[in-house]
Amino acid sequence: MTLELIGIIIGAYLLGSIPSAVLVGKAFHGIDIREHGSNSAGATNTFRVLGKKSGTLVLAMDIIKGLTAVNLAFLVDDYGVFERLMNLKLTLGLVAVFGHIYPVFAGFKGGKGIATLLGMVIALHGYLALGVLAVFLIVQLLTNMVSAGSITAAMSFSIFVWLIFGYSEPVLLIFGLMVSILVMYTHRTNIARIINGTEKKIYLFKRKNDQVHEHG
């Protein structure tokens, strides 16, 4: 492993470690998001605690982290072969997700990595990203639970890989399995709350009752 490659991997981790939710919370609201709501420094908790504007900003920043980290692969001159390039992209993306979950800039207490993972998938393959995003939105609209959408979308990743690539890209199928395990692990408390019926909900659109209260 060359010093150049080591430097890029470290760069991917540092990108992932940028604590978007913490920065937005402190800059615009004067709070540490990790001390409120679910105590997670991610976009979902930001939406819940700080509202749609701040949540959308954090979501965009976290997606960009994953997308940028993957594209660092093009800085390595001798990784032009597709298979090696794909392996490097996957490595850099996962390192960025790890950085988001355990950020060096925020005491190793970050978010659950879903938005950064989405940015990674966008950088890997557009159709994959669209498929996974569609699953997330459908489940979110049906359940009003971001966690349920995130878990289902992660589980669907391997299915979309198989539909697009078949068995020609085994590394992506293995990656899909790793993503499913990672998301299940980071959402283990959410899964328990979903089973118990206590998981909090986020509504993408205002409910009729909310509109009545606003005008009442």
C-alpha positions as CSV (number, residue, x, y, z in Angstrom):
1,M,0.0,0.0,0.0
2,T,1.5,3.3,-1.1
3,L,1.7,6.5,0.9
4,E,-0.6,8.1,-1.7
5,L,-3.3,5.4,-1.1
6,I,-2.9,5.6,2.7
7,G,-3.4,9.4,2.4
8,I,-6.5,9.1,0.4
9,I,-8.0,6.5,2.8
10,I,-7.3,8.9,5.7
11,G,-8.8,11.7,3.7
12,A,-12.0,9.7,3.2
13,Y,-12.3,9.0,6.9
14,L,-11.7,12.7,7.7
15,L,-14.4,13.7,5.2
16,G,-16.8,11.3,6.8
17,S,-15.9,12.7,10.2
18,I,-17.1,16.2,9.4
19,P,-20.0,16.4,12.0
20,S,-22.6,18.1,9.8
21,A,-25.4,17.8,12.3
22,V,-23.3,19.1,15.2
23,L,-22.0,22.0,13.1
24,V,-25.5,23.0,11.9
25,G,-27.0,22.6,15.4
26,K,-24.4,24.8,17.1
27,A,-24.1,27.4,14.3
28,F,-27.9,28.0,13.7
29,H,-29.5,26.9,17.0
30,G,-26.8,27.1,19.6
31,I,-27.3,23.4,20.7
32,D,-25.4,20.1,20.5
33,I,-27.8,17.9,18.6
34,R,-26.3,14.9,20.4
35,E,-27.9,16.1,23.6
36,H,-31.4,16.1,22.2
37,G,-33.9,13.7,20.6
38,S,-32.3,10.3,20.0
39,N,-28.8,11.8,20.7
40,S,-27.7,10.9,17.2
41,A,-25.7,13.3,15.1
42,G,-27.5,12.5,11.9
43,A,-30.0,14.0,9.5
44,T,-33.0,12.1,11.0
45,N,-32.5,13.5,14.5
46,T,-31.9,16.9,13.0
47,F,-35.2,16.8,11.2
48,R,-36.9,15.8,14.5
49,V,-35.3,18.3,16.7
50,L,-34.4,21.3,14.5
51,G,-36.9,21.1,11.7
52,K,-36.9,20.6,7.9
53,K,-34.6,23.4,6.9
54,S,-31.7,22.3,9.2
55,G,-32.5,18.7,8.5
56,T,-32.3,19.2,4.8
57,L,-29.0,21.0,5.1
58,V,-27.5,18.2,7.2
59,L,-28.9,15.6,4.8
60,A,-27.3,17.3,1.8
61,M,-23.9,17.7,3.6
62,D,-23.8,14.1,4.7
63,I,-24.7,12.9,1.1
64,I,-21.9,15.0,-0.3
65,K,-19.4,13.5,2.2
66,G,-20.1,10.0,0.9
67,L,-20.1,11.1,-2.8
68,T,-16.9,13.0,-2.5
69,A,-15.1,10.3,-0.6
70,V,-15.8,7.7,-3.3
71,N,-14.5,10.1,-6.0
72,L,-11.2,10.4,-4.2
73,A,-10.4,7.1,-6.0
74,F,-9.7,9.0,-9.2
75,L,-6.8,10.7,-7.5
76,V,-4.9,7.4,-7.6
77,D,-3.1,7.0,-10.9
78,D,-2.6,3.3,-11.0
79,Y,-6.2,2.2,-10.3
80,G,-7.6,2.6,-13.8
81,V,-8.6,-1.1,-14.1
82,F,-12.4,-1.3,-13.4
83,E,-12.2,-4.0,-10.8
84,R,-9.5,-2.4,-8.8
85,L,-11.2,1.0,-9.2
86,M,-14.5,-0.4,-7.9
87,N,-12.8,-2.0,-4.9
88,L,-11.1,1.3,-4.1
89,K,-14.3,3.2,-4.4
90,L,-16.1,0.7,-2.1
91,T,-13.3,1.0,0.4
92,L,-13.3,4.8,0.5
93,G,-17.0,4.9,0.8
94,L,-17.1,2.5,3.7
95,V,-14.3,4.4,5.4
96,A,-16.3,7.6,5.0
97,V,-19.4,5.9,6.5
98,F,-17.3,4.7,9.4
99,G,-16.0,8.2,9.9
100,H,-19.6,9.5,10.0
101,I,-20.5,6.9,12.7
102,Y,-17.3,7.4,14.6
103,P,-16.1,11.0,13.8
104,V,-12.7,12.0,15.1
105,F,-13.9,15.7,15.1
106,A,-16.8,15.0,17.4
107,G,-15.5,12.6,20.1
108,F,-16.3,9.5,18.0
109,K,-20.0,10.1,18.6
110,G,-21.8,10.5,15.3
111,G,-24.8,9.4,13.3
112,K,-26.0,6.2,11.7
113,G,-24.4,6.7,8.3
114,I,-27.5,6.4,6.1
115,A,-27.1,9.7,4.2
116,T,-23.4,9.2,3.8
117,L,-24.1,5.7,2.5
118,L,-26.6,7.1,0.0
119,G,-23.9,9.6,-1.3
120,M,-21.6,6.6,-1.7
121,V,-24.2,4.7,-3.7
122,I,-24.9,7.7,-5.9
123,A,-21.2,7.9,-6.7
124,L,-21.1,4.2,-7.5
125,H,-24.1,3.8,-9.8
126,G,-27.0,6.2,-10.5
127,Y,-29.6,3.5,-11.2
128,L,-28.7,1.7,-8.0
129,A,-29.1,4.9,-6.1
130,L,-32.5,5.6,-7.7
131,G,-33.8,2.1,-6.9
132,V,-32.6,2.3,-3.2
133,L,-34.0,5.8,-2.8
134,A,-37.4,4.7,-4.3
135,V,-37.7,1.9,-1.8
136,F,-36.8,4.3,1.1
137,L,-39.4,6.8,0.0
138,I,-42.2,4.2,-0.5
139,V,-41.6,2.6,3.0
140,Q,-41.2,6.1,4.6
141,L,-44.6,7.2,3.1
142,L,-46.3,4.0,4.2
143,T,-44.9,3.9,7.7
144,N,-43.8,7.5,8.4
145,M,-40.6,6.0,10.0
146,V,-37.2,7.0,8.6
147,S,-35.6,4.0,10.3
148,A,-38.0,1.5,8.6
149,G,-37.3,3.2,5.2
150,S,-33.5,3.1,5.8
151,I,-33.4,-0.6,6.9
152,T,-35.6,-1.7,4.0
153,A,-33.6,0.3,1.5
154,A,-30.3,-1.2,2.7
155,M,-31.8,-4.7,2.5
156,S,-32.9,-4.0,-1.1
157,F,-29.4,-2.9,-2.2
158,S,-28.3,-6.5,-3.0
159,I,-31.5,-7.1,-5.0
160,F,-30.8,-4.1,-7.2
161,V,-27.2,-5.1,-7.7
162,W,-28.3,-8.5,-8.9
163,L,-31.0,-7.0,-11.2
164,I,-28.4,-4.6,-12.7
165,F,-25.2,-6.6,-12.7
166,G,-26.3,-10.2,-12.2
167,Y,-23.4,-12.2,-10.8
168,S,-20.8,-10.3,-12.8
169,E,-19.8,-8.1,-9.9
170,P,-19.5,-10.4,-6.9
171,V,-17.7,-7.6,-4.9
172,L,-20.9,-5.5,-5.1
173,L,-23.0,-8.4,-3.9
174,I,-20.7,-8.8,-0.9
175,F,-20.7,-5.1,-0.3
176,G,-24.6,-5.2,-0.3
177,L,-24.5,-7.9,2.4
178,M,-22.1,-5.8,4.4
179,V,-24.3,-2.7,4.1
180,S,-27.3,-4.7,5.3
181,I,-25.4,-6.0,8.4
182,L,-24.1,-2.5,9.1
183,V,-27.5,-0.8,8.9
184,M,-29.1,-3.5,11.0
185,Y,-26.4,-2.9,13.6
186,T,-26.6,0.9,13.7
187,H,-30.4,0.7,13.8
188,R,-30.7,-2.1,16.4
189,T,-32.4,0.3,18.9
190,N,-34.8,1.5,16.2
191,I,-35.7,-2.1,15.3
192,A,-36.5,-2.8,19.0
193,R,-38.7,0.3,19.1
194,I,-40.5,-0.6,15.8
195,I,-41.3,-4.1,17.3
196,N,-42.5,-2.4,20.5
197,G,-44.5,0.2,18.6
198,T,-42.7,3.1,20.2
199,E,-40.6,4.3,17.2
200,K,-41.1,8.0,16.5
201,K,-42.5,9.1,13.2
202,I,-41.6,11.8,10.8
203,Y,-44.2,13.0,8.3
204,L,-43.0,14.3,5.0
205,F,-46.2,16.1,4.4
206,K,-48.5,17.8,6.9
207,R,-51.4,15.8,8.1
208,K,-55.0,17.1,7.9
209,N,-55.2,17.3,11.7
210,D,-52.1,19.4,11.8
211,Q,-53.6,21.8,9.3
212,V,-56.8,22.0,11.3
213,H,-54.9,22.9,14.4
214,E,-52.9,25.5,12.5
215,H,-56.1,27.3,11.4
216,G,-58.1,26.6,14.5
